[in-house]
Amino acid sequence: MDSIRVDVIDIDDPADPRVDDFRDLNSVDRRPDLPALPGGRVGKGLVIAEGVLVVQRMIASRFAPHAFLGVDKRLTELADDLTEPSLDGVPFYRGSAEVMAEVVGFHLNRGVLGAARRPPALQVDDVIAMARTVAILEGVNDHENIGSIFRNAAGLGVDAVLFGAGCADPLYRRCVRVSMGHALLVPFARFDDWPRDLPTVRDAGFRLVSLTPGEGSVPLASAVDADRIAFLVGAEGPGLSETAMRASDVRARIPMSRGTDSLNVATAAAIAFYERARSGTMDV
């Protein structure tokens, strides 16, 4: 423990203002991970990592933690990670499980949190520059689905995630947690003008593949052999908009049986990522 770079500060008062960045994590209107708006209204726009593994991935990411809150056991488990020079002087507020529960608003089984400020957003051109496989989301507004897509993307060799209109915040605490921290590691960006900006991805050499069971779609396996692929996936229920599908190069379906016409969006995306990897055109 002598070589850790963080400053360990013991906290025994849940009202201590030094841990305000971790306060009321379940609050609808006071969560610190709510986006910050002009004038200081709503949230602080922070990124919250929950649990040892997710905190480790935050430390390894571009989301530099500026504070930690945890029990002593988790501090010990993170000791090797806390030797990172970039953590010099970062406070690790150490408290009991009871104090943590009072601060965050519920009992936190994972026993440790990290908080980071949001760095400048990446641009679409930047995240696709060296990518061969990307996922493009439209209307995916469920945080757990987005978190699962990031986890699937990391595990199956997808290089980046791009967001069209109507998508939930990928840096919301639940999304980061469900992604197992991969929302902090897999690069992502938002289109400025959806779907008018889609041709810029094609212009970069990507085949745009819309996942849909609809008429005119081809089997997925026949659509994934291009050098660069961008999979478009839509929300549960409505799926991709017709406008987005018209902008794609090919519509592809996942073969299904027993009258099933669709899958959960994160599951469908994972199958597409796997088919791409299985084709031998993606590094995993």
C-alpha angles and dihedrals in degrees: 000000000000093000098053114118099211123095108241110217121182116225123194100159114076089202093061105131091216090077096048091115088070098043127122096358092174095048114121094215106019104048111132091223093062110112114267116242130200113285094031094279125151115001139355094246092236128157114230122202116199124200135012097282095047092046089051090053091048089055089051093047137077088258097092111205116232097185143012133203120195152127122270094256092059091046088058092047091052095046095111092049092048091063088078107124092224088068094064108143096357107144120243105196106208119200143146123276088253093055091047091051091053091050100046096034100243140047108280109211092187091062101211140067134188126200126204135174117239113259120217112296117260119241125237093241091053098051095046097044095095098017126115099181127032137169121224117199127201123186095348099150102161112100094208092053091050091048091050092049090054091049091049091046092053094047096045102044103259109156103206146358122225124197127217126182125319099022125141124243110281090204096059109123095247092050092050090047095048090047088056087234095305091118083072094050107037106076116242138179140177127237112242093212116025126230096355091071094057093094089064088068091050090047088057089061102266126139106225109223118189114204107221137136089215131119116295095027121135127214110283094236091063094054104053104069099093120111091244123028133185115192115206116206129179140204127290109277105004096045120191120351117250088242092059092046092050088055092055126089097227139009113223133190134201108233109244137177141210095043095298110147103182147014135216107287094242091049092049091049091050091053090050091049091049093048088052091050092045090054089066094238096106131062115237 
